Amino acid sequence: RRQRLRPETKHYRERSLGIRVDRDPQVSPDGSRVAFVRVTVNEKKEGYNTSIWSVPTAGGEEPHQLTKGDHDSTPRWSPDGKYLLFLRSTEVVSRRPLRLA
C-alpha cells in the first residue's frame, strides 16, 4: 500500500515539480532487485545529475542510493547478479583557450 504524499514533504515537491525522474530500470537476474537511474536537478539548477539507485522488487523498502557521482548511468547486472556495472561520465571544463604550437 502506498503512502499518500503531503504537500509539505520533500518527496511531494520533487514529484509535483517534476525535478526527479527515475529511468532505465534493470531487474537483477534472480528478480529480487531493480537498479535504476535517478535524474535530479543539480544544486545550481543549471542542469541535471544522475545516480544509480536500487530497490527490492517485493517492495517494503525505500530506494537506496548506490552511487554518488554527478553523471552515473546505464546500470547493468552481471549474469550471476553479484555485480552491478554502470557508466560514470566526468565533465572537465577548461576555461583556458587552446594554444597551437
N, C-alpha and C positions, 0 to 999 in steps of 0.2 A: 504494500500500500504506500503510495507516495504522499509525502507531507505537503500540505499547501504552503506556498511561499508567501510571506508577508512583505508588504512594500518597504518596510524599514530594514530588511535584511540585505546583505551584500549579494547573495545569490539571486534575489529578485531583481535588483538593479542591473546585475550583469546580464541576466536573461532578457529583461524587458527593454534594455537599451541596446541590445544586440552587440555587446562588446566581448562576448565569449562564444566561440563556436567549437564544437567537437567534430572531428572528421577522421577519415581513414581508419575505421575500426578493423582490427586484426584479431581473430579468435585464436587462442592457443591450440596446439594440436590435440590436447586432451579435452578441449572445450570448457575448461574451468575459468579462464580469464579472457578479458578483452583488453588489448592495448589500443590506444588511440592518440591522435594529435589534438591538443587543445590550443586554440588560437585565441590570443587576447590582445587588446590594445596596449601598446607599451606605455611606460610611466609618463613619457613626454607627450603622449598622444600624437606622435608623428608617424607611427607605423604599427606593425604587429609583431608579437613574439609568439613562438610556437614551442611547446614542450610535450613530452611523452607522458601519458598517464595510463593507469591500469585499474580495472575494477573486476570483481568476480562476476561471472555470468549468472550465478544463483541469486545475486542481489544481497541485500542486508548490510552492505558496506559502502561507504562513500568512496569515490575515486581517489586514488593515491598517485601523487606526482612522482615520476621516476627520474626525470632529468631536469636540470636547472639551466640548460643552455638557452640562449635567446632565439635560436633558429634550429631546433631539433625537429626532424620529420621522418616519415617513411618507416614506421616500426614494422619489423618482420620477425616472427618467431623462428628459431632453429627447428628442424624437423622433429627433434626429440623434446622440444619445449623447454629445455634447460636455459636457453639464452634468448634474449630479445635484442636484436640488432636494430640500429637506427642511423640516420644520417645527421650530421651536425655541420651547419654552414657557419663559417666565421667571416664576418664582414670586416675588411680592412679598408679604411678610407684614408687616402693620402691627401693632405692639404697642400703639399709642395708640388709645383709644376715639374713635369718630367724634363730632364736635360738630355739632350742628344750629344754624344761625344764626337 
